[in-house]
Amino acid sequence: MISLVRYDQWQPPGYTPNGARSLDEIEVFSDFFASTGDPIAVFLFATAKDNSSMAEYNAMKEVVNILDYVGENLTYKGESFYSMCTDFCQINEPVRQYYNGLAMKQQNLSDVGSRFQLTFPMMQVLGKELDLSPNFFGVRTNEDGQVEYVKIIMLQIRANIPKNWKKEDAAEYERMISQFFHFKYNSTYVTPLAMSLTYTGDEVVRTGLTIFPFIGVGFAIMTTFSIITIYYSSSRLDQWTIHKVSEAVLGCVCPLLATSSALGTLFWFGFRFGTILCVTPFLILAIGVDDAYLQIHACMRLTAEDSSMTKREKIARMLVEVGPSIAITSMTNLLAFLVGIYTPTPEISLFCAGNAVAILFDFIYQVTMYTAILSICENLEMRKNATKRKDSDLSFKNEQFTVMLDSYCDWVANAYTHLLVLFCFIVYLLVSIRGALNINIILSPDKLVIGDSPLLQVNYLRDTFVLPNYTTVNIFVQNPGNLTIESNLNYMNSLMESFESYPECLGKKFSHYFVRDYESFRESSLEELEMLEDEEGEPLNNQTVLEPFSKKAMSDFLAWPEFQHWNGFVKFDENGMLSRFWATVSYHGEGLGDFQIRRKMLNRWRATADQFAPLNVSIFDDYAPFVDTLETILPATISTSVCTLLCMMVVCFLFMYNVFTVFVATLAITSICIGVFGFLSMWGIDLDPISMACTIMSIGFSVDFPAHITFHYFREGLHDPQSTPAKRVARSLAAIGFPLLQCGISTILFVLCLLFVPTYMGEVFVKTMILVVTLGLIHGLFIVPAFLCAFTSIHETFFSSTKVKNSQSFSSLAKLFSWRISPSTSDNKISA
C-alpha cells in the first residue's frame, strides 16, 4: 500500500514565485513519471450522511460498491480503472478486506476471529498485516485496538495512462469521475467527494468566470448612479439635457472598451489567461469613470462661466483644466502596475500587466474617443439651448451650498484645525502600522475557489482529520549509485533513517522503501536457490551473478503480486540498472494540519535532503508551492510598494514641480496605502498573492484623490499667487470636490456586486476598494487640504521675503503652460 500523494491540492503554478525551490521539486516529480505521463490520480473521500461511523457494515458495503463501480463501469474511450491499472491495482485492498471482515461478522461466522482482526492501524487477514492508515481517518479505537468509529474512508484511483491516451484524455477521465460523484451519484449511506488535479483547476477557473456575469450588474449600477448624479449637478447649473444621459452611459462604456482592447492585445501577444484578470474590468471601470466625471463637470463649469464660448474653445479649455489631472492619475496608475509586473509571482505579474495595458488604453480612449463624444454632445446641447442660454457667472441656484463650502475651507485653513488634523493623523498612522505589523501570512487552497465548491469541504476534512494522522513526504533519489556496494547501500539506508528519526514519524513499517522488501525477497530467493542446489547437486550460478539492483535481477520481485506496486517506485536506465527511485515516509501530529507547523516541517525535510547531496535527493510536498509563495510575499510586497511610491513621487513632481505640494501628495498616498494595509489586516484579510495584488492596486488607485486636490491647489497658486490658502482650497474643491464624491460613491456601489459571488478574491477586492475610496476621500477632502494650508502658512510665515519672487515665478509658469482661471466675481464667494 502506498501513501497519499495529493496531486489534487497542487497550487496553480501562477501563484508560485519564479525560481522557487518547489518548482524544481515539481519538475523532478514530473520527470520521474515522464515515461508514462503524469499518472491518473483521483481521490474519493467518503463520509457518512448521518455523521455515523464509516466502519459500519452498510457504509462499508456502499464504499466497496463505489470502488467496483469506478473500476468497472466508469469508462472513457473503452478503458476503466481495472483495465488501466498496473502497479496500483491493489491500492484499496485494505478497504475491501475490512469490509470482508465486517461481512463475516454480519453472518456470525464462528471462525471470523481467526481470519480477521479488525484493528487499527494494522489489521490482520489470515495472519498478514494490512495498513489501514492511508485509507481510514478520524479513527477511534477501544483498548484492544478494535475500530469503533471512522470519520473518513479514502479511496485512491491511481493508474498510469494508456499508451494511446494523451494528457487531455487523462484530464477528461478525472473530470468524468468528479462530475459523476458530484452531480449524478445517488448515495444511500455515504457522501463521496471526488478530487483530482483536473477538478481543482476546473474549480479555480470556475471561480473566476463566475464573476464575469456580474460585470453587467455593476455596469447597470454605475450607469444608473452616473445618470442620477449628473442630472443633479447639471440641474443645479440649469444645463440638464437628454444628451447628458449619453455622456453618463458612454463614460462607463469607454473603460470596458479599454479592458477589452487590453486583454485582447495581451492574448494576441501570447499571454495566458488567469482568473485574477476577471477583476480587471471592475478596476478599470472604477478608474475610468473618475476621468469621465472630471471631463463632464469641467464642461458644465466652463459653460456656466461663459455660455458664449465656442465648442472648440470649451473642449480645449476642458482638456487644459482636467487633462493634466487625468494624466497624473493615469501615469501613476500605469507606473504602479508596471512596477508590479516585476514581482516574482507570475499571477500578480499577469494581473499587473493586464491592468497596465488597460489603463493605457483607457487614457487614450478618454482623451480621444470620449472627448469626441463630449464634443458632439456639447454641440447638440448648444444648438438646443442657444435661445435660452445666458451668462450665469458660475452662480449656483442654492447659495447656501456656496456659504457652506466657504465656511468649511476657512475652518480647514485654521491653525487649530491643523493641530487637530495632525493629532488625528498620527493616531491613524499608529493604528494602521500596528495592524500592518500583525498581518498573517497565509495562503490556502480555500482562497482560490468559490464558496460552494466541494474543495472547501475536502480541505476541511484534510486539515482536520487526514494531515494530523497521516502526513507523507515523498522522497525522490535521482542518483542512488551502485547499491551493490555495501557502503552505498548503507548510505542510502541512512537517508531513510534520517527521515524516520523525526519524533513525528509513524515508524518504519509505515514507510515505503522498496529496498527493505527487496532484501527480504532476495534472501528468501537465495535460500530457495541453495535448497535447489542441494537437491540437484549443481550450482545455479546464472541466477546469482546478476547485479542485485538491475532490472533483470529485480524482475521476479517486481512481478510478484505482493510487490507489484513497487514498479511505480523504481526507474532503470538504458542499461537496465537502477537510476532513480521514489520512497515515502509518514508522520502524525495534532499540529500538522496547521499551516505554520507544516511550513516548519517542510523546511526540516529539505534540510535533511540537503545533507545527502551525493544522492541528489528531492522531496515533494503539496504545501511546498504555498510555502515558497509566502516566503517571498512580504519582501516582494515591501519592495514593490516602495518602488511604486517613488514612481508616484516622480510623476507628481513632473506635473507640479513644487516640493511641498509633491511632499503632501506623496505623504497622502503613503498614508492611504499604510491605512489600507493595516485595516485589511484588522478586517480579517491575510497577506497572500491576492492581497498583494490589491496592495499594488491600492497604491495606484489612492493617487487619484490626493493628486487631484494637490494639482488644483498648485494650479490656483500659479494663477493667483496672492490668494489665501482658503481661497485655493475652495476653488479646488469647487472644481473637483463633487466629481471625487461621485467617483468614490459609485466605485463602492460598483464593487459591491462582487459580493454576489462568495469568493475570497472578491472579498479582498471589495474590502480594499472600500478602504481605498473611504481613506482617499478623507485625505482628498479633509487631510490634504489641511496640510496644504498648513504648509502654505508656514512657508509664508518663515519665507515672506521671497514672496514677491515666488509670485513672479508663479505668473511666468502660468503663462508658459496657459493654465488660466476666470477671476471670481467676489472675494467672499470664493467657491463659486
C-alpha positions in Angstrom: 0.0 0.0 0.0 1.4 3.4 -1.0 1.0 6.7 0.7 -1.2 9.5 -0.3 0.3 11.9 -2.8 -2.2 14.7 -3.1 -1.8 15.9 -6.7 -5.2 17.5 -6.5 -4.0 20.1 -4.0 -1.2 21.4 -6.1 -1.2 25.2 -6.1 -1.9 26.7 -9.5 1.6 27.4 -10.9 0.8 31.1 -11.4 0.9 31.8 -7.7 4.4 30.2 -7.2 7.2 32.7 -7.5 9.8 32.3 -10.3 12.9 30.4 -9.1 11.1 28.8 -6.1 12.5 25.5 -5.0 9.1 23.9 -5.2 9.1 24.4 -9.0 12.3 22.4 -9.2 10.7 19.7 -7.0 7.6 19.6 -9.2 9.9 19.3 -12.2 11.7 16.3 -10.6 8.3 14.7 -9.8 7.1 15.2 -13.4 10.3 13.9 -14.8 10.1 10.8 -12.7 6.7 9.9 -14.4 7.7 11.3 -17.8 7.9 7.9 -19.5 4.2 7.2 -18.8 3.0 10.7 -18.4 1.6 12.2 -15.1 -0.4 9.3 -13.6 -4.2 9.4 -13.2 -4.9 10.3 -9.7 -8.4 10.7 -8.3 -9.2 10.6 -4.5 -12.6 9.7 -3.2 -13.4 11.0 0.3 -16.4 9.1 1.8 -18.2 10.3 4.9 -21.4 9.0 6.5 -24.5 11.0 5.6 -25.8 10.9 9.2 -22.3 11.6 10.6 -22.2 8.0 12.0 -19.2 5.7 11.7 -18.0 4.7 8.3 -16.8 1.4 9.9 -20.4 0.1 10.0 -21.5 -2.6 7.6 -23.9 -0.7 5.4 -21.5 2.2 4.9 -18.6 -0.1 4.1 -20.7 -2.0 1.7 -21.5 1.2 -0.3 -17.9 2.2 -0.3 -16.9 -1.1 -1.8 -19.7 -0.8 -4.3 -18.4 2.7 -5.2 -14.9 1.2 -5.7 -16.2 -1.6 -8.0 -18.4 0.9 -10.0 -15.4 3.1 -10.6 -13.3 0.1 -11.5 -15.7 -1.4 -14.0 -18.5 1.0 -15.1 -16.9 4.4 -15.4 -15.2 4.1 -18.7 -13.5 6.6 -21.1 -12.6 5.5 -24.6 -13.3 1.9 -23.6 -10.9 2.0 -20.6 -11.9 1.6 -17.0 -9.8 1.8 -13.8 -9.4 -2.0 -13.6 -8.3 -2.3 -17.2 -5.8 0.6 -16.9 -4.2 -0.1 -13.5 -0.9 -1.9 -13.5 1.2 -1.0 -10.5 -1.5 0.2 -8.1 -4.4 -2.2 -8.6 -4.3 -3.3 -5.0 -4.0 0.1 -3.5 -7.5 0.0 -2.0 -7.3 -3.7 -0.9 -7.3 -2.9 2.9 -10.7 -1.3 2.5 -12.1 -4.3 0.7 -10.6 -6.7 3.3 -12.0 -4.7 6.1 -15.4 -5.0 4.5 -15.0 -8.7 4.1 -14.3 -9.0 7.8 -17.4 -7.0 8.6 -19.4 -9.2 6.3 -18.3 -12.3 8.0 -19.2 -10.7 11.4 -22.6 -9.8 10.0 -23.1 -13.5 9.2 -22.0 -14.5 12.7 -19.4 -17.0 11.3 -17.6 -18.8 14.1 -14.1 -18.6 12.6 -14.1 -14.8 11.8 -11.8 -14.0 14.7 -9.1 -16.4 13.4 -9.3 -14.9 9.9 -9.8 -11.2 10.5 -8.5 -8.9 13.2 -10.2 -5.5 12.6 -7.7 -3.4 14.4 -6.1 -0.1 13.6 -3.7 1.0 12.2 -2.8 -2.6 11.2 -5.5 -5.1 10.6 -4.7 -8.8 10.1 -6.1 -11.0 7.4 -5.1 -14.7 7.7 -2.1 -13.7 9.7 -0.9 -11.0 7.2 -0.9 -7.3 8.2 -2.6 -4.7 6.1 -2.0 -1.0 6.8 -5.3 0.9 7.1 -3.7 4.3 7.9 -3.7 5.6 4.3 -7.4 4.9 4.0 -9.0 5.3 7.4 -9.0 8.8 9.1 -10.6 10.1 12.2 -10.4 6.7 13.8 -11.4 5.9 17.4 -10.4 2.5 18.9 -11.1 0.6 22.1 -8.4 -0.7 24.5 -7.8 -3.7 22.3 -7.2 -1.6 19.2 -10.6 -2.7 17.7 -12.1 0.0 15.5 -15.1 1.8 17.0 -15.5 4.8 14.8 -14.2 6.1 11.4 -14.9 9.6 10.1 -13.4 9.3 6.6 -12.6 6.5 4.2 -10.5 7.5 1.3 -10.2 5.5 -2.0 -7.3 6.2 -4.4 -7.9 5.8 -8.1 -4.3 5.6 -9.3 -3.2 4.4 -12.7 -0.7 5.1 -15.5 -2.4 6.5 -18.6 -2.8 4.0 -21.5 -0.3 4.4 -24.4 -2.9 5.6 -26.8 -4.1 8.4 -24.4 -3.0 12.0 -24.4 -2.7 14.3 -21.4 -6.1 15.7 -22.3 -7.7 12.2 -22.2 -6.4 11.7 -18.7 -7.8 15.0 -17.6 -11.2 14.1 -19.1 -11.2 10.8 -17.3 -10.5 12.5 -14.0 -13.2 15.1 -14.8 -15.7 12.4 -15.6 -15.2 10.7 -12.2 -15.5 14.0 -10.3 -18.7 15.1 -12.1 -20.3 11.7 -11.7 -20.0 11.7 -7.9 -20.8 15.4 -7.5 -23.9 15.6 -9.8 -25.1 12.1 -10.8 -24.4 9.6 -8.0 -27.3 8.8 -5.7 -25.9 7.7 -2.4 -27.7 5.9 0.4 -25.4 5.9 3.4 -22.3 7.9 2.4 -21.4 11.2 0.8 -18.5 10.8 -1.7 -16.3 13.7 -2.7 -14.1 13.2 -5.7 -10.9 15.2 -6.0 -8.2 15.5 -8.7 -5.7 17.9 -10.1 -8.1 18.4 -13.1 -11.0 19.1 -10.8 -9.1 21.6 -8.7 -8.1 23.5 -11.9 -11.7 23.5 -13.1 -12.9 24.9 -9.8 -10.3 27.7 -9.8 -11.3 28.7 -13.3 -15.0 28.4 -12.5 -14.4 30.8 -9.6 -13.0 33.5 -11.8 -15.6 33.1 -14.6 -18.4 33.2 -12.1 -17.5 36.9 -11.5 -17.9 37.8 -15.2 -21.7 37.9 -15.4 -21.8 40.5 -12.6 -19.9 43.0 -14.8 -23.3 43.7 -16.3 -24.8 44.2 -12.9 -22.0 46.5 -11.9 -22.3 48.4 -15.2 -26.0 48.9 -14.6 -25.3 50.2 -11.1 -22.6 52.5 -12.3 -24.6 54.0 -15.2 -27.7 54.5 -13.1 -25.6 56.3 -10.4 -23.9 58.4 -13.1 -27.1 59.5 -14.7 -28.7 60.4 -11.3 -25.6 62.4 -10.1 -25.0 64.1 -13.4 -28.7 65.0 -13.5 -28.4 66.5 -10.0 -25.3 68.6 -10.8 -26.4 69.7 -14.3 -29.8 70.7 -12.9 -28.2 73.0 -10.3 -26.4 74.7 -13.2 -29.5 74.7 -15.4 -27.7 72.6 -18.0 -29.7 69.3 -18.0 -30.5 67.9 -21.4 -31.2 64.4 -22.6 -27.7 64.3 -24.0 -26.3 64.1 -20.5 -27.6 60.6 -20.4 -25.4 59.7 -23.4 -22.4 61.3 -21.7 -23.0 59.3 -18.5 -23.5 56.0 -20.2 -20.7 56.3 -22.7 -18.4 57.4 -19.8 -18.9 53.9 -18.4 -18.6 52.2 -21.7 -15.1 53.6 -22.5 -13.3 51.8 -19.7 -15.0 48.5 -20.7 -13.8 49.0 -24.3 -10.3 49.7 -22.9 -10.4 46.5 -20.9 -11.5 44.5 -24.0 -8.8 46.1 -26.1 -6.1 45.5 -23.4 -7.0 41.8 -22.8 -7.3 41.1 -26.5 -3.9 42.7 -27.1 -2.3 40.6 -24.4 -3.8 37.3 -25.6 -2.8 38.2 -29.1 0.8 38.5 -27.9 0.6 35.1 -26.3 -0.2 36.0 -22.7 -2.1 33.3 -20.8 -5.5 33.8 -19.2 -5.6 34.0 -15.4 -8.6 34.0 -13.2 -7.4 37.1 -11.4 -7.8 39.0 -14.7 -11.6 38.7 -14.2 -11.3 41.6 -11.7 -9.6 43.9 -14.3 -12.9 45.2 -15.8 -14.1 46.2 -12.4 -10.9 48.0 -11.6 -10.6 49.8 -14.9 -14.3 50.9 -14.9 -13.8 52.4 -11.4 -10.7 54.3 -12.6 -12.0 55.3 -16.0 -15.4 56.7 -14.7 -13.5 59.1 -12.5 -11.9 60.7 -15.5 -15.2 60.9 -17.3 -16.8 62.7 -14.3 -14.0 65.3 -14.3 -14.4 66.0 -18.0 -18.2 66.3 -17.8 -18.1 68.6 -14.8 -15.3 70.7 -16.4 -17.5 71.3 -19.4 -20.5 72.2 -17.3 -18.4 74.6 -15.2 -17.0 76.3 -18.3 -20.4 76.6 -19.8 -21.6 78.3 -16.6 -18.7 80.7 -16.7 -19.2 81.7 -20.3 -22.1 80.4 -22.3 -21.0 82.2 -25.4 -17.8 80.1 -25.6 -17.5 78.1 -28.8 -17.4 74.3 -28.8 -13.7 74.3 -29.8 -12.8 76.7 -27.0 -14.8 74.8 -24.4 -13.2 71.4 -25.3 -9.7 72.9 -25.4 -10.1 74.6 -22.0 -11.6 71.4 -20.6 -8.5 69.5 -21.6 -6.3 72.2 -20.2 -8.1 72.2 -16.9 -8.5 68.4 -16.3 -6.1 66.9 -18.8 -3.0 67.2 -16.5 -5.0 65.8 -13.6 -6.2 62.9 -15.7 -2.6 62.4 -16.9 -1.2 62.3 -13.4 -3.6 59.7 -12.2 -3.3 57.6 -15.4 0.5 57.7 -15.3 0.7 56.9 -11.6 -1.7 54.0 -12.0 0.2 52.9 -15.1 3.6 53.0 -13.3 2.2 51.3 -10.2 1.2 48.3 -12.3 4.3 48.4 -14.4 6.4 48.1 -11.3 4.1 45.2 -10.2 4.9 43.3 -13.4 8.4 42.6 -11.9 7.1 40.9 -8.8 8.3 37.2 -8.6 4.7 35.8 -8.5 3.6 35.1 -12.1 -0.1 35.6 -11.4 0.4 39.0 -9.9 2.7 39.9 -12.7 0.0 38.9 -15.2 -2.6 40.9 -13.2 -0.4 44.0 -13.3 0.4 43.6 -17.0 -3.3 43.4 -17.8 -4.2 46.4 -15.7 -1.3 48.5 -17.0 -2.2 47.9 -20.7 -5.9 48.5 -19.8 -5.1 51.8 -18.1 -3.1 52.9 -21.1 -5.9 52.1 -23.5 -8.4 53.9 -21.1 -6.3 57.1 -21.1 -6.1 57.1 -24.9 -9.8 56.5 -25.2 -10.6 59.2 -22.6 -8.6 61.9 -24.3 -9.7 60.9 -27.9 -12.9 58.9 -28.1 -14.7 60.3 -25.0 -13.5 63.8 -25.7 -15.0 63.5 -29.2 -18.3 62.2 -27.6 -18.4 65.2 -25.3 -17.7 67.5 -28.3 -20.7 66.0 -30.2 -23.0 66.2 -27.1 -21.9 69.8 -26.4 -22.7 70.8 -29.9 -26.1 69.3 -29.7 -26.7 71.0 -26.3 -25.5 74.3 -27.6 -28.0 74.2 -30.6 -30.9 73.2 -28.3 -30.2 75.8 -25.7 -29.0 78.7 -27.8 -32.2 80.6 -27.3 -32.4 80.3 -23.5 -28.7 80.2 -22.5 -27.4 83.3 -20.8 -24.4 84.1 -18.7 -24.7 82.7 -15.2 -21.3 83.7 -13.9 -21.0 80.3 -12.3 -23.7 81.0 -9.8 -25.4 78.1 -8.1 -29.1 78.1 -7.5 -28.5 77.3 -3.9 -26.4 80.0 -2.4 -26.4 78.1 0.9 -24.1 75.5 -0.6 -21.6 78.2 -1.5 -21.6 79.6 2.0 -21.1 76.1 3.5 -18.1 75.5 1.2 -16.6 78.8 2.1 -17.1 78.2 5.8 -15.6 74.7 5.5 -12.5 76.0 3.7 -12.0 78.8 6.3 -12.2 76.1 9.0 -9.7 73.9 7.2 -7.3 76.8 6.9 -7.4 77.5 10.7 -4.3 76.8 12.7 -6.3 74.9 15.4 -7.7 72.7 12.8 -4.2 71.9 11.6 -3.3 70.7 15.1 -6.4 68.6 15.3 -5.7 67.1 11.9 -2.1 66.4 12.9 -3.1 64.6 16.1 -5.8 62.5 14.3 -3.3 61.7 11.6 -0.7 60.5 14.0 -3.2 58.3 15.8 -4.4 56.9 12.5 -0.9 56.1 11.4 -0.1 54.3 14.7 -3.2 52.2 14.5 -2.6 51.4 10.8 1.0 50.5 11.4 0.1 48.3 14.3 -2.5 46.5 12.2 0.0 46.1 9.3 2.6 44.6 11.6 0.2 42.0 12.9 -1.0 40.8 9.5 -0.9 37.0 9.0 1.0 35.4 6.0 -1.2 32.5 5.0 -2.3 31.1 1.6 -4.6 28.0 1.4 -6.5 26.4 -1.5 -9.7 27.7 0.1 -8.8 31.2 -1.1 -8.7 30.2 -4.7 -12.2 28.7 -5.1 -15.8 29.8 -4.8 -17.7 29.4 -1.5 -19.9 26.5 -2.7 -17.0 24.4 -4.0 -16.6 20.9 -2.7 -12.9 21.7 -2.4 -13.7 23.6 0.8 -15.2 20.5 2.4 -12.3 18.3 1.3 -9.8 20.8 2.6 -11.6 20.9 5.9 -11.5 17.1 6.1 -7.9 17.0 5.1 -6.7 19.6 7.6 -8.8 18.3 10.4 -8.6 14.5 10.0 -6.1 13.5 7.3 -3.0 15.5 7.9 -2.8 15.2 11.7 -2.9 11.4 11.3 -1.2 10.7 8.1 1.2 13.3 6.6 3.5 12.0 3.9 6.8 13.3 2.5 7.7 12.0 -1.0 11.4 11.4 -1.5 12.9 11.2 -5.0 16.5 9.9 -5.1 17.9 10.8 -8.5 21.4 9.4 -8.1 21.4 6.2 -6.0 24.7 5.0 -7.4 25.7 1.3 -7.4 23.7 -0.2 -4.5 25.6 -3.5 -4.9 28.4 -1.7 -3.0 27.6 -2.1 0.7 28.8 1.4 1.6 26.5 2.9 -1.0 23.5 0.9 0.3 24.3 1.8 3.9 24.4 5.5 2.9 21.0 5.1 1.2 19.6 3.4 4.3 20.9 6.2 6.5 19.0 8.7 4.3 15.7 6.9 5.1 16.6 6.5 8.7 17.2 10.3 8.9 13.7 11.0 7.7 12.4 8.3 10.0 14.2 9.7 13.1 11.7 12.6 13.4 9.7 12.4 16.6 6.5 12.7 14.5 7.4 9.7 12.3 4.8 6.9 12.4 7.6 4.2 12.1 9.4 2.2 9.6 6.6 -0.1 8.8 4.5 2.9 7.6 7.3 3.9 5.2 7.5 2.8 1.6 11.1 2.0 0.7 11.5 -0.8 -1.8 14.9 -1.9 -0.6 13.5 -3.5 2.6 11.0 -5.6 0.8 13.5 -6.4 -2.0 16.2 -7.6 0.5 13.7 -9.8 2.2 12.5 -11.2 -1.1 16.1 -11.7 -2.2 17.1 -13.5 1.0 14.1 -15.9 0.6 15.1 -16.4 -3.1 18.7 -17.2 -2.2 17.5 -19.7 0.4 15.4 -21.4 -2.2 18.3 -21.4 -4.6 20.5 -23.0 -2.0 17.9 -25.7 -1.4 17.7 -26.4 -5.1 21.4 -26.6 -5.3 21.4 -29.2 -2.5 18.7 -31.2 -4.2 20.1 -31.1 -7.8 23.7 -31.2 -6.7 24.9 -28.5 -9.1 25.3 -24.7 -8.6 22.8 -22.3 -10.3 25.4 -19.6 -11.0 23.3 -18.0 -13.7 20.8 -16.8 -11.0 23.4 -15.4 -8.6 25.8 -13.5 -10.9 23.3 -10.8 -11.8 23.7 -7.3 -10.4 21.2 -7.3 -7.4 19.7 -3.9 -8.3 19.4 -4.5 -12.1 16.1 -4.7 -13.9 16.7 -8.3 -14.8 17.6 -9.3 -11.3 14.6 -7.5 -9.9 12.1 -8.8 -12.5 10.8 -11.7 -10.3 10.5 -9.3 -7.3 8.5 -6.7 -9.3 6.3 -9.4 -10.9 5.3 -10.9 -7.6 1.7 -9.9 -6.8 2.5 -8.8 -3.3 5.3 -6.5 -4.5 3.9 -5.4 -7.9 3.2 -1.9 -6.7 7.0 -1.3 -6.5 7.1 -1.0 -10.3 5.8 2.6 -9.8 8.6 3.4 -7.4 11.7 2.4 -9.4 13.2 3.5 -12.7 16.0 1.9 -14.7 18.4 3.4 -17.3 19.0 2.1 -20.8 21.5 -0.5 -19.4 18.9 -1.9 -17.1 20.5 -0.5 -13.9 18.6 1.3 -11.2 18.8 5.0 -11.9 16.1 6.6 -9.7 13.6 5.6 -7.1 10.8 7.1 -5.1 10.2 6.5 -1.4 7.8 7.8 1.2 7.8 8.4 5.0 4.7 9.1 7.0 4.2 11.3 10.1 1.5 12.2 12.5 0.8 15.0 15.0 -2.0 17.3 16.0 -0.3 20.4 14.7 0.3 19.1 11.2 -3.0 20.4 10.0 -1.7 23.9 10.8 0.0 25.8 8.0 2.8 27.2 10.1 3.7 23.7 11.5 3.7 22.3 8.0 6.0 25.1 6.8 8.5 24.2 9.6 8.2 20.5 8.7 8.8 21.2 5.0 12.0 23.2 5.9 13.2 20.3 8.0 12.6 17.8 5.2 14.5 20.0 2.8 17.4 20.3 5.3 17.5 16.5 5.7 17.5 16.0 1.9 20.4 18.6 1.5 22.5 16.6 3.9 22.7 13.8 1.3 23.9 15.9 -1.7 25.7 13.0 -3.5 22.3 11.2 -3.8 20.7 14.3 -5.4 17.6 14.0 -3.2 14.5 16.0 -3.9 11.3 16.0 -1.8 7.8 16.7 -2.9 5.0 18.0 -0.8 1.8 19.6 -1.9 2.3 22.5 0.6 5.6 23.5 -0.9 4.3 25.9 -3.6 2.3 27.7 -0.9 5.3 27.9 1.5 7.6 29.2 -1.2 5.0 31.8 -2.2 4.6 33.1 1.3 8.4 33.1 1.9 8.8 35.8 -0.8 5.4 37.6 -0.5 6.4 40.0 2.3 9.7 41.3 0.9 8.2 41.5 -2.6 5.2 43.5 -1.2 7.5 45.9 0.6 10.0 46.4 -2.3 7.2 46.8 -4.8 5.3 49.3 -2.7 8.4 51.4 -2.1 9.4 51.4 -5.8 5.8 52.3 -6.7 5.7 55.2 -4.2 8.9 56.6 -5.6 7.5 56.5 -9.1 4.4 58.3 -7.8 6.5 61.0 -6.3 8.5 61.5 -9.6 5.3 61.7 -11.6 3.8 64.2 -9.3 6.9 66.3 -9.4 6.9 66.3 -13.2 3.5 67.9 -13.2 3.6 70.1 -10.1 7.4 70.8 -9.6 6.7 72.2 -6.2 8.5 70.5 -3.3 6.0 70.9 -0.6 3.0 70.1 -2.8 4.6 66.9 -4.0 5.6 66.1 -0.5 2.0 66.4 0.7 0.7 64.3 -2.2 3.3 61.6 -1.6 2.6 61.7 2.1 -1.1 61.3 1.5 -0.5 58.3 -0.9 1.8 56.6 1.6 -0.7 57.2 4.4 -3.6 55.8 2.4 -1.6 52.7 1.5 -0.5 52.1 5.1 -4.1 52.6 6.2 -5.4 50.1 3.6 -2.8 47.5 4.6 -3.3 47.9 8.3 -7.1 48.0 8.2 -7.2 45.0 5.8 -5.3 43.1 8.5 -7.8 44.1 11.2 -10.6 43.2 8.8 -9.5 39.6 8.7 -7.5 39.6 5.4 -4.2 37.8 5.3 -1.1 38.6 3.3 -1.1 36.4 0.2 -0.7 36.9 -3.6 -4.3 38.2 -3.9 -4.0 40.8 -1.2 -0.5 41.7 -2.5 -2.2 42.4 -5.9 -4.7 44.5 -4.1 -2.0 46.4 -2.3 -0.4 47.3 -5.6 -3.8 48.3 -6.9 -4.5 50.4 -3.9 -1.2 52.4 -4.4 -2.2 53.3 -7.9 -5.9 54.0 -7.1 -5.0 56.0 -4.0 -3.2 58.5 -6.2 -6.4 59.8 -7.7 -7.7 61.6 -4.6 -4.7 63.5 -3.3 -3.3 64.1 -6.8 -6.5 65.9 -7.9 -6.7 68.2 -5.0 -2.9 68.9 -4.8 -2.7 69.6 -8.5 -5.6 72.0 -8.5 -4.3 73.7 -5.4 -0.9 74.1 -7.1 -2.6 75.4 -10.2 -4.6 78.0 -8.2 -1.3 79.2 -6.8 0.1 79.7 -10.3 -2.9 81.8 -11.4 -3.2 83.8 -8.3 -0.1 83.8 -6.1 -1.6 86.4 -3.7 -4.7 84.3 -2.9 -5.1 82.9 0.6 -4.9 79.1 1.3 -8.6 79.1 2.0 -9.3 80.6 -1.5 -7.1 78.0 -3.2 -8.8 75.1 -1.4 -12.2 76.5 -2.0 -11.6 76.9 -5.8 -10.0 73.4 -5.9 -12.9 71.7 -4.1 -15.4 73.6 -6.3 -13.7 72.2 -9.3 -13.1 68.6 -8.3 -15.0 68.0 -5.0 -18.2 66.8 -6.4 -16.6 64.6 -9.0 -14.4 63.0 -6.3 -17.5 62.2 -4.2 -19.3 61.0 -7.3 -16.4 58.7 -8.2 -15.9 57.4 -4.7 -19.5 56.5 -4.0 -20.1 55.0 -7.5 -16.9 52.9 -7.1 -18.1 51.5 -3.8 -21.5 50.7 -5.2 -20.0 49.1 -8.2 -17.5 46.8 -6.5 -20.2 45.6 -4.0 -21.6 43.5 -6.8 -18.5 41.3 -6.4 -20.1 40.1 -3.1 -22.8 38.3 -5.0 -20.1 35.7 -5.7 -18.8 34.2 -2.4 -15.1 34.2 -3.2 -12.1 35.2 -1.2 -10.7 37.1 -4.2 -13.9 39.2 -4.5 -14.0 39.8 -0.8 -10.4 41.1 -0.8 -11.1 43.4 -3.7 -14.3 44.8 -2.2 -12.7 45.5 1.2 -9.6 47.0 -0.5 -11.7 49.3 -2.7 -13.9 50.4 0.2 -10.9 51.2 2.3 -9.1 53.0 -0.6 -12.1 55.1 -1.5 -13.0 55.9 2.1 -9.5 56.8 3.1 -8.9 58.6 -0.2 -12.0 60.8 0.2 -11.0 61.6 3.8 -7.5 62.5 2.7 -8.6 64.3 -0.5 -11.3 66.4 1.0 -10.0 66.9 4.6 -6.4 65.9 5.4 -4.7 67.0 2.3 -6.4 70.5 2.2 -5.5 71.0 5.8 -1.8 70.0 5.2 -1.6 72.2 2.1 -3.0 75.2 4.0 -0.6 74.5 6.9 2.5 74.2 4.8 1.5 77.3 2.8 1.1 79.3 6.0 4.4 78.1 7.4 6.1 79.0 4.1 4.6 82.5 4.1 5.5 83.0 7.7 9.1 81.9 7.5 9.9 82.8 3.9 8.0 86.0 3.4 11.0 87.8 1.9 10.8 85.6 -1.2 7.0 86.1 -1.6 7.4 88.6 -4.5 9.9 86.4 -6.3 7.6 83.4 -5.9 4.7 85.4 -7.3 6.6 86.3 -10.4 7.7 82.7 -10.8 4.1 81.5 -10.5 2.9 84.1 -13.1 5.6 83.1 -15.6 4.8 79.4 -15.2 1.1 80.1 -15.6 1.8 81.9 -18.9 4.1 79.1 -20.0 1.5 76.4 -19.6 -1.5 78.6 -20.5 -3.3 77.4 -17.4 -6.0 80.1 -16.8 -8.9 80.5 -14.5 -11.6 83.1 -14.6 -11.5 85.5 -11.7 -14.1 85.1 -9.1 -17.0 87.6 -9.0 -16.3 88.2 -5.4 -13.5 87.7 -3.0 -16.0 86.5 -0.4 -17.8 83.9 -2.6 -14.6 82.2 -3.5 -16.1 78.8 -4.0 -18.1 80.0 -7.0 
